[in-house]
Amino acid sequence: MLSIWIGRAGAGKSRRVLETMARQRSQRPQVLLVPEHISHEAEVDLCRALGPTASRDAEVLSFQSLGSRVLARTGGLAEFTLDGGGKLLTMRLALQELHSRLKVFGRPSQRAAFLRQLTDLTEEFYAYEITPQALWQQVEDMEGAMGDKLRDLALLYAAYDGKLHAEGVDARSRLQKLRDRLAESDYLRGKDVYLDGFSYLNKLEESVLEQVMRQAESVTDAAGRPGGGDAVSECPAAAAAAGADGPAAGDGVRDRVAHRLREGAAGPSGEAPAGGGYAL
C-alpha cells in the first residue's frame, strides 16, 4: 500500500512519521528512508521518538546505506566502485582510445576540469536511466556542429560505460546495483517504509522506489516538494540531458503517480496528517 502525505514545510509530516513508526513498531519492522545528508539528524530524531530500544525494530537508511544492506545479502558489497579520481582516469582512457573517431573532441583537453564535466554528464545520464544506445538513437541523424558534438558524447558515454563492465567487473554506482538486486534480497519484505526529506527523486531513485513498493508491507511518502516539483523540473542539467522541459517533466511524474494509484499500488488512508496536510 502506498500513502502520500502532502503538506507545506513545517506542517508536521516528519513528526507524524515518527509517531506512526512508534505506534507500528510492535507490529512489524520500520524503515525511515531519507537523503544521505540528513541521515544522522534523522537517526537522532528517531532515537528521541522511539527511545533507547529504537534500533531493535526501526532503522534510518539512505539509498546508499540501503544498497550496502542489500549487497551484503546478495553479494557484491566487496566489489569496488569508482571514486572521483577513478572516474576521471576512466574517462581520459576512453578519450584517448576514441580520439581518431571523434570530430569535436578529437583533440580534447586533458585537464581535470574538462574530464570532470564529461563524467558529471554521464552521471546525469545514469541518474535518468538514459542508456548509451538510447542516446545514440536520438542523435544519430542530427545535422551540423551540434550533431557532431552530441555523437561524440554518445560515443564517449558508450566507451566509458563499457569500461565499467570490463573483464567481468561491475564498477557501477551502488545505487545502480541496488536497483538490480533489491528484488532478490527480500530485505524490505514485511517492513513499513517511510520516505521523508526528499525534495525530488531522479529516475534511478524512482526505479528503486518501484522495487521498494513491490516488496515492503507499506510505503508512506511524506512529500514536501514545494510547488509540486520533481527531479527533472528542479534540475536543469538533468532536464537538458533527458531532452525534457520542466513542466512536461513534472506532468510525467504526476502521471506516473496517478497510474500507480489507478493500478491499486496505493490505498487511500482518508486521514489528514497533523498540521493541515493531506493524505492520499
Backbone as a ProteinNet text record, in pm:
[ID]
protein_1_A
[PRIMARY]
MLSIWIGRAGAGKSRRVLETMARQRSQRPQVLLVPEHISHEAEVDLCRALGPTASRDAEVLSFQSLGSRVLARTGGLAEFTLDGGGKLLTMRLALQELHSRLKVFGRPSQRAAFLRQLTDLTEEFYAYEITPQALWQQVEDMEGAMGDKLRDLALLYAAYDGKLHAEGVDARSRLQKLRDRLAESDYLRGKDVYLDGFSYLNKLEESVLEQVMRQAESVTDAAGRPGGGDAVSECPAAAAAAGADGPAAGDGVRDRVAHRLREGAAGPSGEAPAGGGYAL
[TERTIARY]
84.2	0	87.9	55.8	127.2	39.2	92.1	24.8	112.6	52.4	125	70.3	154.9	117.2	172.3	83.7	123.1	98.8	196	181.3	303.3	287.5	399.4	504.5	624.8	729.4	680.6	699.5	653.2	512	447.5	309.3	300.1	412.2	410.6	422.4	462.5	471.2	579.6	697.2	806.8	771	704.9	662.5	562.8	470.8	371.2	436	539.5	611.2	668.9	736.3	797.2	691.2	580.5	472.6	413.2	396.7	342.7	438.8	568.5	667.8	666.1	648.2	642.7	521.6	407.6	287.3	298.8	360.2	362.2	481.7	576	698.5	670.8	563.7	530.2	466.8	420.9	354.8	453.5	547.1	645.4	762.6	877.3	993.8	963.9	1026.5	1005.1	1134.9	1123.4	1239.7	1209.1	1296.7	1285.5	1392.6	1349.2	1439.9	1453	1574.7	1598.4	1719.4	1737.8	1859.5	1984.3	2095.1	2219.5	2259.4	2241.8	2295.6	2217.2	2099.4	2024.4	2006.6	2080	2059.9	2098	2204.9	2244	2138.5	2091.1	1986.8	1860.9	1826.8	1708.2	1726.3	1847.6	1873.9	1855.4	1902.7	1885.5	1736.3	1660.9	1517.2	1446.8	1488.2	1425.7	1451	1573.3	1605	1526.9	1506.6	1428.2	1282.7	1230.9	1089.6	1062.8	1153.8	1130.9	1205.3	1293.1	1362.6	1488	1551.2	1679.7	1673.1	1553.9	1541.8	1501.4	1519.8	1475.3	1538.4	1664.8	1735.5	1685.8	1603.6	1553.7	1458.5	1375.3	1274.5	1255.3	1354.6	1346.4	1487.4	1499.6	1630.6	1613	1715.6	1720.5	1818.9	1774.7	1859.8	1854.4	1963	1963.4	1964.6	1953.6	1962.6	2098	2203.8	2337	2348.8	2302.5	2313.3	2217.7	2102.5	2014.3	2085.9	2159.7	2238.3	2339.4	2403.4	2500.4	2433.4	2314.8	2242.3	2205.3	2156.3	2111.1	2228.9	2336.8	2452.7	2521.3	2510.1	2565.3	2492.2	2366.8	2288	2303.5	2307	2305.3	2444.5	2546.2	2680.4	2705.4	2830.4	2865.8	2910	2900.4	2940.2	3090.9	3167.5	3313.1	3357.7	3265.9	3303.1	3337.8	3442.7	3483.1	3392.9	3378.8	3305.4	3400.2	3404.2	3497.7	3470.6	3576.1	3563.1	3584.5	3588.4	3600.4	3724.7	3838.4	3962.2	3957.9	3899.4	3889.2	3802.1	3695.2	3608.5	3683.4	3763.9	3839.7	3939.1	4008.2	4105.9	4037.3	3921.1	3847.7	3800.2	3751.3	3708.6	3826.8	3940.4	4059.3	4101.2	4094.4	4128.8	4032	3903.2	3804.5	3832.8	3870.2	3903.5	4024.8	4125.8	4247.1	4221.1	4135.6	4109	4020.9	3936.5	3840.4	3881.3	3995	4024.7	4020.3	4055.8	4056.6	3915.9	3816.6	3678.1	3595.6	3651.5	3577	3601.2	3496.3	3506.3	3527.1	3460.6	3471.5	3575.8	3578	3670.4	3789.4	3827.4	3941.6	4072	4082.7	4199.4	4150.9	4103.9	4041.4	4144.5	4099.1	4181.4	4192.5	4310.7	4329.5	4320.7	4278.5	4268.4	4153.1	4172.6	4074.3	3936.6	3933.8	3804.7	3721.4	3785.8	3712.6	3665	3751.5	3713.3	3600.9	3605.3	3500	3365	3364.5	3239	3180.2	3266.2	3218.4	3166	3237.5	3191.5	3063.4	3052	2927.5	2809.4	2832.7	2725.4	2685.4	2784.1	2749.7	2671	2704	2627.6	2482.9	2462.1	2325.3	2253.3	2321.9	2260.9	2222.2	2312.1	2281.9	2163.4	2161.8	2056	1919.1	1912.5	1783.3	1768	1853.4	1843.3	1841.1	1927	1946.9	2064.8	2041.5	2146.4	2227.1	2349.7	2426.5	2354.3	2284.7	2211.2	2097.6	2024.8	1914.1	1964.7	2075.9	2132.4	2176	2243	2289	2171.6	2063.7	1947.6	1888	1895.7	1838.4	1924.6	2056.3	2146	2208.3	2181.4	2248.8	2229.1	2109.3	2077.6	2078.1	2123	2127.1	2234.4	2205.8	2298	2371.5	2479.3	2551.1	2648	2704.3	2804.8	2748.1	2621.2	2560.3	2546.6	2510	2501.5	2636.1	2744	2877.9	2915.6	2884.8	2920.9	2843.8	2714.7	2634.5	2671.3	2707.2	2751.5	2884.8	2973.2	3097.6	3066.6	2973.3	2935.6	2876.1	2793.8	2733.9	2841.3	2940.4	3049.6	3131.8	3161.3	3237.6	3159.5	3030.3	2945.8	2944.6	2933.1	2931.9	3065.5	3176.9	3308.3	3329.9	3289.9	3303.3	3219.6	3095.3	3007.1	3062.7	3119.7	3177.1	3292.1	3370.5	3484.3	3440.9	3321.8	3270.9	3233.3	3218.8	3184	3295.7	3413	3520.9	3568.4	3592.5	3651.6	3573.8	3441.9	3358.5	3348.2	3403.7	3399	3275	3209.8	3094.6	3130.6	3173.8	3217.5	3111.4	2986.6	2878.5	2854.7	2770.4	2740.3	2659.2	2664.2	2589.7	2439.1	2393	2250.1	2204.5	2286.8	2252.2	2246.1	2340.3	2339.9	2219.7	2182.4	2064.5	1939.8	1924.2	1806.9	1798.6	1912.8	1913.1	1898.2	1936.2	1944.3	1848	1773.8	1681.8	1576	1525	1417	1457.6	1582.9	1626.2	1668.6	1681.1	1731.1	1621.6	1497.8	1386.9	1418.1	1510.5	1549.3	1433.4	1346.2	1235.3	1103.9	1108.8	987.2	923.6	793.7	721.4	752.2	817.9	851.1	768.8	750.2	689	801.1	790.4	894.2	835.1	907.3	864.9	971.8	931	1021.8	999.5	1109.3	1097.1	1222	1201.7	1314.7	1361.4	1296.8	1340	1273.5	1354.8	1299.6	1263.1	1328.4	1292.1	1355.1	1309.7	1368.1	1402.2	1523.3	1553.7	1500.7	1517	1456.7	1513.8	1643.1	1703.8	1647.8	1632.9	1574.3	1427.9	1355.7	1217.5	1212.1	1309.1	1311.3	1335.8	1424.2	1445.6	1317.5	1250.4	1127.3	1019.1	1013.8	918	944	1072.8	1106.5	1068.3	1089.8	1051.9	901.9	822.7	676.9	629.1	697.6	657.7	691.9	789.8	841.9	792.6	784.7	751.9	604.3	574.1	435.1	356	418.3	356.1	465.4	432.6	524.4	448.8	508.3	449.3	547.1	502.4	585.7	535.9	615.9	582.5	631.1	557.3	602.5	602.9	718.7	728.4	790.2	754.4	819.1	749.6	815.4	748.7	705.8	582.5	533.2	512.7	503.8	485.6	607.3	726.7	848.6	886.2	973.8	1022.4	1165.6	1224.7	1366.8	1405.3	1333.9	1376.1	1349.3	1232.4	1197.7	1284.7	1336.6	1418.8	1567.3	1603.1	1742.8	1761.2	1791.8	1800.3	1900.4	2013.7	2112.9	2057	1983	1922.9	1813.5	1738.6	1633.6	1692.4	1805	1868.8	1920.7	1978.5	2030.9	1919.4	1804.8	1693.6	1611.3	1635.7	1561.1	1419.8	1396.4	1260.7	1264.7	1157.7	1149.4	1082.6	1087.7	1041.4	896.4	801.1	660.1	621.5	671.9	636.8	688.6	812.4	868.3	785	742.1	659.9	530.5	467.2	344	368.9	486.6	516.6	524.8	589.1	598	459.8	377.3	241.8	160.3	181.7	109.8	149.9	281.1	325.1	264.1	258.2	195.6	48.5	-21	-162.6	-182.1	-90.6	-101.3	-86.2	8.2	27.2	-96.1	-155.1	-276.8	-388.4	-402.3	-508.1	-484.3	-357.3	-327.7	-350	-376.4	-402	-279.6	-168.4	-47.5	-59.4	-154.9	-172.1	-314.3	-326.7	-458.8	-487	-598.9	-631.2	-642.4	-581	-590.6	-707.6	-744.1	-857.5	-833.9	-711.1	-682.5	-589.1	-625.3	-539.8	-431.9	-305.8	-199.6	-210.4	-143.8	-146.7	-84.5	-137.3	-77.2	-135.1	-242.7	-308	-266.3	-188.5	-154.1	-266.7	-239.1	-340.8	-279.4	-358.4	-316	-394	-322.7	-388.4	-396.5
-118.8	0	124.1	219.6	346.6	456.6	532.8	650.7	771.4	881.3	1004.8	1113	1168.6	1276.9	1406.4	1499.6	1623.8	1741.1	1826.9	1946	2034.3	2159.6	2252.4	2215.2	2269.6	2251.1	2306.2	2230	2271	2228.4	2154.6	2112.3	1997	1935.2	1826.1	1688	1679.1	1547.5	1461.2	1519	1441.4	1393.2	1479.2	1438.6	1324.7	1331.7	1225.9	1094.1	1102.2	981.4	912.2	988.4	929.3	874.1	946	896.8	767.7	760	638.5	521.8	547.1	441.9	391.3	482.4	441.4	352.8	383.1	301.4	165.8	162.5	40.6	-51.1	-6.2	-85.3	-221.7	-234.6	-364.1	-459.4	-405.2	-487.5	-545.5	-461.2	-504.7	-407.9	-445.3	-355.9	-229.1	-118.9	11.9	62.3	123.4	178.3	321.1	413.4	553.6	580.8	611.9	635.5	786.4	837.4	981.8	1009	1134.1	1169.4	1150.5	1122.2	1092.6	1205.2	1330.7	1441.8	1468.4	1411.8	1432.6	1301.6	1196.7	1065.7	1068.1	1139.7	1144.3	1216.1	1330.7	1404.7	1319.5	1243.2	1157.4	1046.4	993.6	890.3	946.1	1068.6	1131.6	1150.2	1199.4	1219.3	1086.8	981.5	850.2	798.3	814.4	768.3	847	975.4	1056	1012.1	975.6	939.2	797	704.4	563.3	517	598.7	562.7	480.1	432.9	362.6	228.1	173.4	44.4	62	180.8	209.1	116.3	80.2	0.5	-143.5	-186.9	-325	-347.8	-248.4	-270	-148.5	-59.4	55.9	96.9	150.7	198.1	310.4	394.5	502.6	464.1	473.7	438.5	548.6	564.5	640.6	539.4	586.2	493.3	423	495.4	435.8	326.9	355.1	254.2	137.6	163.7	53.1	-35.7	27.1	-51.4	-139.9	-88.8	-168.9	-288.8	-267.1	-376.5	-484.5	-440.2	-535.7	-612	-542.5	-609	-703.4	-675	-766.1	-900	-898	-1021.7	-1091.7	-1015	-1075	-1097.5	-1039.9	-1043	-916.7	-873.8	-754.5	-638.9	-655.7	-546.8	-521.4	-628.1	-612.4	-561.7	-555.4	-503.7	-356.1	-316.8	-176.4	-88.3	34.1	136.5	254	305.8	412.8	536.7	594.3	725.1	833.1	959.6	1068.7	1060.1	1026.6	1014.8	901	789	675	705.3	783.5	822	910.1	1003.5	1091.2	1011.4	917.4	836.6	748.1	694.7	610.3	691	811.7	898	939.3	966.6	1002.5	886.7	764.9	648.4	633	655.3	647.1	752.3	872.9	979.2	941.4	887.5	850.8	740.3	645.5	533.8	574.6	677.1	715	839.5	898.3	1030.8	1033.4	922	921.6	918.1	881.2	872.3	994.3	1080.5	1195.7	1317.6	1392.4	1510.9	1638.9	1648.4	1768.8	1751.9	1633.4	1607.3	1524.5	1535.6	1460.2	1499.5	1628.1	1675.5	1741.4	1662	1718.1	1767.8	1856.5	1896.8	1780.4	1762.5	1656.6	1712.4	1836.6	1895.8	1831.7	1826.3	1758.4	1824.4	1957.1	2027	1982.8	1964	1918.6	1774.5	1688.6	1549.5	1540.1	1628.1	1625.1	1664.4	1757.5	1793	1673.1	1595.1	1476.5	1370.4	1346.9	1245.1	1291.2	1421	1471.7	1448.5	1467	1445.5	1298.3	1208.7	1065.9	1029	1092.3	1066.2	1111.6	1222.9	1266.5	1162.7	1109.3	1007	884.9	841.3	726.7	755.7	876.7	911.7	908.8	939.8	941.6	823.3	720.1	592	609.7	696.9	713.3	626.1	521.7	428.7	484.9	436.7	480.6	453.7	340.8	307.4	406.3	440.7	534.6	672.7	715	845.6	847.4	740.7	735.6	739.7	668.8	669.3	808.8	889.3	1022.9	1121.3	1098.5	1198.1	1149.1	1025.3	965.9	1046.7	1100	1169.4	1321.1	1372.9	1518.5	1579.4	1696.1	1760.7	1876	1920.4	2037	2008.7	2117.3	2106	2044	2077.3	2019.6	1868.6	1820.5	1677.3	1609.7	1671.9	1614.5	1606.9	1711.8	1714.1	1608.6	1597.1	1500.1	1356.8	1333.5	1198.4	1164.3	1262.3	1239.4	1203.2	1276.2	1246.8	1107	1066.9	933.4	825.6	846.9	750.5	742.6	858	859.1	792.5	819.3	759.4	608.1	557.8	413.1	350.4	416.9	364	365.6	474.1	486.5	380.3	362.6	263.1	122.6	96.5	-35.1	-66.4	33.9	10.2	-18.5	24.5	-7.7	-154.7	-222.2	-364.2	-450.2	-393.3	-464.4	-585	-694.4	-816.3	-866.8	-862.4	-917.6	-832.2	-711.8	-621.9	-534.1	-512.1	-422.8	-304.3	-195.2	-76.6	31.9	-6.1	92.6	145.3	247.3	305.1	206.5	227	138.3	148.9	267.3	285.2	203.9	196.4	114.4	-33.5	-77.4	-216.3	-244.9	-146.1	-162	-183.1	-104.9	-120.3	-262.1	-319.8	-450.5	-566.1	-546.9	-660.2	-653.5	-544.7	-534.3	-643.4	-675	-772.6	-909.6	-948.9	-1082.2	-1087.5	-972.9	-971.5	-993.8	-946.7	-952.8	-877.4	-780	-708.9	-630.9	-575.9	-494	-570.8	-700.3	-780.8	-772.4	-735.3	-730.6	-609.8	-507.8	-388.9	-269.2	-172.9	-45.6	52.6	116.2	208.5	348.6	446.8	586.7	669.4	753.5	846.4	985.4	1050.6	1185.8	1265.6	1393.8	1483.3	1495.3	1427.9	1432.7	1551.1	1638.7	1748.2	1701.2	1595.4	1534.9	1396.3	1316.1	1185.8	1181.4	1138.3	1122	987.4	960	840	712.7	710.6	592.1	567.3	672.2	656.8	615.5	664.6	620.6	471	422.6	280.1	196.4	244.7	175.1	178.1	292.6	304.5	209.9	188	91.3	-47.9	-85.6	-214.8	-218.4	-106.5	-98.2	-118.6	-56.2	-66.3	-208.9	-281.8	-421.6	-512.8	-473.3	-563.9	-530.6	-403.7	-364.1	-388.6	-401.3	-415.9	-288.8	-173.5	-45.2	56.9	158.2	268	397.9	487.2	618.2	725.6	815	924.1	1054.3	1110.6	1239.4	1348.9	1370.4	1460	1603.4	1668.2	1808.6	1887.5	1852.6	1913.1	2043	2157.2	2286.3	2302.5	2346.9	2375	2253.2	2134.4	2012.7	1978.3	2020.7	1999.8	1854	1822.5	1687.1	1694.1	1578.3	1571.3	1649.2	1629.5	1689.5	1838.6	1880.6	2021.2	2105	2046.6	2123.1	2107.7	2031.1	2009.6	2038.3	2162.7	2197.9	2114.1	2079.5	1999.4	1862.8	1804.7	1674.5	1686.4	1797.2	1816	1825.6	1896	1906.4	1771.1	1693.6	1562.8	1467.9	1480.2	1390.5	1437	1560.5	1611.1	1649.4	1693.4	1730	1866.4	1944.8	2073	2053.8	2158.7	2144.8	2105.2	2181.1	2148.8	2011.7	1974.3	1842.4	1733	1752.2	1651.3	1638.8	1752.4	1746.6	1673.1	1700.3	1628.9	1479.7	1440.2	1297.6	1228.5	1294.5	1235.4	1220.8	1326.6	1317.1	1208.9	1195.1	1090.9	952.6	934.7	803.2	771.9	872.4	850.6	815.5	890.9	862.1	723.2	681.9	548.8	441.4	462.3	364.4	358.2	475.7	476.8	400.3	420.8	350.6	200.8	159.9	16.3	-49.9	32	-25.3	-39.7	25.3	18.2	102.4	196.8	283.1	270.4	279.9	275.2	402	469	593.1	568.2	655	640.6	719.8	828.4	906.9	992.3	990.9	1063.9	1180	1299.5	1415.3	1420.7	1436.4	1445.7	1574.3	1573.2	1690.4	1809.4	1927.6	2048.7	2095.3	2037.5	2090.4	2026.7	1916.6	1848.4	1757.9	1675.3	1582.8	1445.9	1343.6	1207.1	1156.4	1101.6	1047.5	896.3
0	0	0	-83.4	-90	-33.9	62	115.7	89.1	45.9	18.8	109.2	193.6	282.7	223.9	193.1	127.7	221.3	233	315.7	304	339.2	334.6	439.3	420.5	521	654.5	759.7	892	924.4	833.1	857.6	956.2	989.4	1086.9	1026.6	900.6	835.9	899.5	925	983.7	1123.6	1201.4	1335.4	1328.2	1232	1219.2	1175.2	1090.5	1051.2	1174	1260.1	1378.9	1474.2	1490.3	1577	1523	1390.4	1330	1346.6	1327.8	1347.2	1490.6	1586.6	1727.3	1754.1	1689.5	1708.6	1641.2	1523.6	1443.8	1471.7	1550.4	1570.4	1631.6	1707.6	1767.5	1666.3	1553.1	1452	1351	1305.6	1204	1205.4	1148.6	1143.9	1065.3	1107.9	1048.8	985.5	867	797.6	755.8	792.6	751.1	645.9	523.9	411.5	390.4	402.7	394.9	306.2	261.5	187.2	273.9	208.4	279.2	375	332.7	411.3	539.6	556.6	681.5	758	719.6	782.8	930.7	966	1107.4	1190.1	1141	1212.1	1227.4	1121.6	1128.9	1231.6	1244.3	1344.4	1485.9	1506.2	1637.9	1668.4	1570.6	1590.5	1617.8	1548.2	1567.6	1708.5	1757.1	1892.7	1997.6	1973.9	2067.3	2068.9	1952.3	1942.4	1991.4	1965.4	1997.4	2121.7	2173.5	2296	2272.4	2381.3	2371.9	2300.6	2281	2211.5	2065.1	2011.7	1874.6	1772	1792.2	1691.4	1683.6	1778.5	1774.8	1657.7	1627.6	1524	1435.1	1428.5	1339	1299.1	1180.4	1135.1	1034.5	1024.8	927.4	818.4	693.4	580.1	474.5	403.1	278.8	164.8	42.3	-70.1	-71.1	-33.6	-32.6	73.7	195.3	301.4	276.7	213.7	174.7	73.1	-19.3	-113.9	-43.8	61.4	136.3	202.7	261.4	325.9	224	108.5	6.8	-52.1	-85.1	-145.5	-47.2	83.1	182.8	180.4	138.9	131	-3.4	-109.9	-243.9	-300.3	-235.8	-292	-372.2	-372.4	-447.1	-359.7	-226.8	-137.7	-147.5	-176.2	-185.2	-321.8	-418.6	-549.7	-538.6	-608.6	-597.9	-683.6	-639.3	-712.1	-733.6	-853.4	-884.1	-800.2	-745.5	-681.6	-786.6	-743	-837.5	-924	-861.9	-938.1	-1038.3	-996.8	-1087.7	-1208.2	-1186.4	-1298.2	-1397.8	-1346.5	-1435.4	-1518.9	-1457.2	-1529.9	-1633.7	-1598.1	-1692.6	-1812.1	-1788.1	-1898.2	-1984.8	-1923.7	-2002	-2091.8	-2039.6	-2120.7	-2237.1	-2213.5	-2321.1	-2428.3	-2388.4	-2483.4	-2567.8	-2503.5	-2575.5	-2677.8	-2642.3	-2732.4	-2850.1	-2831.7	-2935.3	-3013.8	-2984.8	-3040.2	-3191.9	-3258.2	-3404.8	-3464.3	-3384.1	-3432.6	-3396.1	-3313.6	-3264.2	-3352.3	-3378.4	-3462.9	-3382.8	-3270.1	-3188.1	-3078.7	-3018.2	-2908.4	-2953.6	-3080.3	-3131.7	-3066.4	-3031.2	-2958.3	-2828.5	-2738.3	-2618.3	-2518.7	-2433.4	-2320.7	-2222.6	-2165.5	-2066.5	-1923.7	-1913.4	-1780.2	-1703.4	-1571.2	-1486.8	-1494.4	-1511.1	-1513.9	-1633.2	-1748.3	-1867.4	-1850	-1798.8	-1776.6	-1674.3	-1575.2	-1472.5	-1531.7	-1626.1	-1691.7	-1765.2	-1830.4	-1901.8	-1804.8	-1696.1	-1600.3	-1530.7	-1502.7	-1442.9	-1537.4	-1667.3	-1763.7	-1770	-1764.5	-1764.3	-1638.6	-1525.1	-1403	-1418	-1490.5	-1519.5	-1605.1	-1704.6	-1789.6	-1706.6	-1618.4	-1534.1	-1441.9	-1385.3	-1289.7	-1355.1	-1484.3	-1553.9	-1648.9	-1625.9	-1696	-1847.8	-1896.2	-2040.4	-2080	-2154.8	-2193	-2309.5	-2329.5	-2446.4	-2577.9	-2586.7	-2709	-2733.5	-2627.9	-2642.7	-2682.7	-2624	-2659	-2805	-2850.3	-2989.1	-3086.9	-3055.3	-3144.8	-3159	-3055.1	-3059.1	-3138.5	-3141.2	-3202	-3332.5	-3369.3	-3484.9	-3612.4	-3634.6	-3760.1	-3746.6	-3634.9	-3618.4	-3708.1	-3761.4	-3854.3	-3785.9	-3849.8	-3803.8	-3691	-3637.3	-3532.3	-3405.1	-3374.2	-3255.2	-3267.8	-3387.2	-3408.9	-3391.3	-3444.2	-3427.2	-3279.3	-3205.9	-3064.4	-2985.7	-3012.2	-2938.5	-2975.1	-3100.1	-3137.4	-3069.5	-3058.3	-2983.9	-2838.6	-2778.4	-2639.5	-2626.5	-2724.6	-2720.6	-2731	-2817.7	-2831	-2702.2	-2643.4	-2518.9	-2406.4	-2400.6	-2297.6	-2310.5	-2433.2	-2455	-2415.4	-2452.4	-2417.6	-2266.4	-2203	-2057.5	-1986.8	-2031	-1970.7	-1989.6	-2106.8	-2131.3	-2038.1	-2003	-1915	-1771.8	-1735.7	-1602.1	-1590.9	-1705	-1705.5	-1764.7	-1781.3	-1849.4	-1769.1	-1838.7	-1780.8	-1659.9	-1670.5	-1564.8	-1439.9	-1442.5	-1326.4	-1335.6	-1222	-1216.6	-1128.1	-1191.6	-1117.1	-1117.2	-1143.6	-1142.9	-1002.1	-991.6	-861.1	-776.9	-647.6	-556.8	-579	-620.2	-643.9	-764.7	-868.3	-984.1	-946	-865.1	-820.4	-730.2	-647.5	-562.9	-646.9	-753.5	-840.9	-896.8	-933.2	-997.8	-899.6	-773	-680.5	-562.8	-550	-437	-441.9	-560.3	-572.8	-519.1	-541	-497.8	-352	-286.5	-148.8	-45.9	-74.5	21.2	150.1	143.4	265.5	325.8	241.7	291	301.3	279.1	284.6	423	427.1	553.4	639.6	584.9	662.4	615.1	705.4	670.1	635.1	519.3	473.2	464.6	517.6	515.7	445.1	349.4	282.5	338.1	376	430.2	394.2	365.1	343	199.6	105.4	-34.5	-104.5	-161.5	-241.4	-380.6	-427.8	-555.9	-563.1	-657.2	-686.4	-834.8	-867.8	-1009.3	-1057.4	-1185.4	-1244.5	-1184.9	-1156.4	-1096.9	-957.8	-879.2	-746.3	-755.3	-856.2	-876.2	-907.3	-985	-1016.8	-892.1	-804	-676.9	-593.6	-592.5	-514.9	-566.4	-696.4	-750.9	-694.9	-682.9	-623.8	-475.8	-406.4	-264.9	-249.2	-336.4	-327.6	-349.7	-435.5	-460.6	-343.3	-262.9	-161.5	-21	13.4	150.1	180.8	307.8	351.9	320.4	343.9	310.4	285.2	203.9	175.3	198.3	276.2	304.2	260.4	173.6	124.2	185.6	275.9	336.2	242.8	135	28.5	76.3	59.6	94.4	-17.8	-140.5	-257.3	-293.3	-275.6	-298	-441.5	-459.7	-593.7	-678.4	-616.9	-694.7	-776.6	-730.4	-808.1	-816.9	-909.6	-926.3	-974.1	-995.6	-1025.1	-1148.6	-1258	-1383.6	-1384.3	-1337.1	-1344.1	-1252	-1142	-1049.8	-1079.7	-1179.8	-1214.3	-1362.6	-1401.5	-1542.9	-1620.8	-1557.9	-1629.8	-1664.7	-1569.1	-1597.1	-1701.6	-1697.3	-1796.6	-1936.3	-1948.1	-2079	-2124.9	-2032	-2069.3	-2110.1	-2041.9	-2071.8	-2190.4	-2236.4	-2350.1	-2315.8	-2190.9	-2149.1	-2085.4	-2103.9	-2035.5	-1900.9	-1817.5	-1679.6	-1666.5	-1720.8	-1698.4	-1749.4	-1866.8	-1920.2	-1830.7	-1777.6	-1689.4	-1563	-1506.9	-1386.4	-1410.7	-1525.8	-1557.7	-1566.3	-1617.8	-1631.3	-1497.1	-1399.7	-1266.1	-1204.9	-1217.9	-1161.6	-1231.9	-1364.3	-1437.1	-1387.7	-1358.4	-1311	-1175.3	-1087.2	-955.5	-972.3	-1060	-1082.8	-1139.4	-1227.3	-1286.5	-1179.7	-1087.6	-980.3	-891.2	-865.1	-784.2	-853	-986	-1059.4	-1061.1	-1060.2	-1063.9	-928.7	-829.1	-696.8	-611.6	-653.4	-572.4	-447.6	-446.1	-330.3	-278.6	-148.3	-88.5	-12	-36.2	35.1	184.3	260.1	405.3	460.3	390	432.3	553.6	606.6	730.5	700.2	743.2	721.3	828.3	787.8	887.1	966.4	1080.6	1168.6	1097	1122.8	1071.2	940	893.5	775	644.9	648.8	524.5	481.4	380	329	309.7	324.2	297.3	177.2	78.9	-39.8	-27.6
[MASK]
++++++++++++++++++++++++++++++++++++++++++++++++++++++++++++++++++++++++++++++++++++++++++++++++++++++++++++++++++++++++++++++++++++++++++++++++++++++++++++++++++++++++++++++++++++++++++++++++++++++++++++++++++++++++++++++++++++++++++++++++++++++++++++++++++++++++++++++++++++++++

